[in-house]
Amino acid sequence: MTRRCHSPILLTLLALIFVLRAFAADRTVDLTAQDGTKLKATYFTPAKPGPGGLLLHQCNRQRKVWDSLAQQLAAAGIHVLTLDYRGYGDSGGDRFDHLPPEQAAQAQAKWPSDIDIALQYLQSQPGVKRETIGIGGASCGVNNSVQTARRHPEVKSLLLLSGNTNLEGRNFLRHADLPIFFAVADDDEFPPTVTAMEWLYSIDANSGKRLAHYSKGGHGADMFSVHPELIRLIVDWYVTTLIQTPGRAPASSDTPSIPDQVQILNTIDEPGGPAKVSRQLEQARQHDSKIPLFSEPLVNVIGYEHLQAGDAKSAIEILKLNADAYPNSPNVYDSLADAYLASGHKELARQNAQKALNLLLSDTEDPEPARNEIRQSAEQKLKQLGDPGK
């Protein structure tokens, strides 16, 4: 009788093959945007029917940051597609942040169509339950994910890492009642992101929402290397909200405390809110003349969002509040000048643009590139407004 002997190395190799087979197969996908730009994606399939997931990367990385998460999601029964934005990774076209402002805005305006093409591909694959989709995004991918959910009612669950969304996105989250998993780290390289994520968490109407808030971890998908358990939490989240109970998650028993400034941001976002916060600021300044009730960059963004939505009156009130809170910041006056100019108040626009230039002479807080950008913006408005005596 012949006796077989398996060496430890052979057994290890067999075990490794078994583990690798547990992960789903993946393949590179070629997509074509509406304007003909070639886009690259990776499709991870569990080779059995299941829901779909689309992952949208942060704007300082590319689609490969999702590989480990995508493999484990596919192993759990979820079909996953990761997409390179145009100009990123293996996709064609130009990166928006390498273009002049006007062209950059045009490039970003094509993202929704690109993402919809990727989603259509995912939903067309054999075995994908097209009516049950999860979207995940990091950093700029947060807004892309929220906007995709706005366009597609088949989106039943969201994953949002280290990012923000705009006014339309916030209003959607307030009423959509979507289960959302949020994650952020305090050492994020973009500090306003922490408050932004807490803000989005606070306005999500779903009782099953989750927030993973770390002291360290970095930005977006970079958190995975510092907190490998985060991938398992996300996989469990999608299994719950896409497979076990699509569109639902059990109510969370752990409700994190939300900073006061998040509630203030909510108030600023509401009609008549800036006046309320102005009174709060006045009262707070009686005890501490330099107390920061809110984030200057975030409130600046809120003001521009209202301006872009055609609500110049609210934009002016929001940006005036920001100037009251940060009277030594050249940027708040340049922004206020934009709002006044858009609403036809030329003299007020001129005064605030000039004030921004005056403050730049002694500005030591803003880095040089920011100072140059503010100077260019203010000078351009003054040139556009012309001689005040004419």
ABEGO torsion letter per residue (X at the ends): XBBBBBBAAAAAAAAAAAAAAABBBBBBBBBBBAAGBBBBBBBBBAGBBEBBBBBBBBAABBAAAAAAAAAAAAAAGBBBBBBBBBGBEABBEBBAAABBAAAAAAAAAAAAAAAAAAAAAAAABBGBBAABBBBBBBEAAAAAAAAAAAABAABABBBBBGBBBBAAAAAAAAAAGBBBBBBBBAABABAAAAAAAAAAAAABABAABBBBBBABGEBEAAAAAABAAAAAAAAAAAAAAAAABBGBBBBBABBBBBBAAAAAAAAAABBGAAAAAAAAAAAAAAABAABBABBAAAAAAAAAAAAAAGBAAAAAAAAAAAAAABAABAAAAAAAAAAAAAAGBAAAAAAAAAAAAAAAAABAABBAAAAAAAAAAAAAAAAAAEBAAX
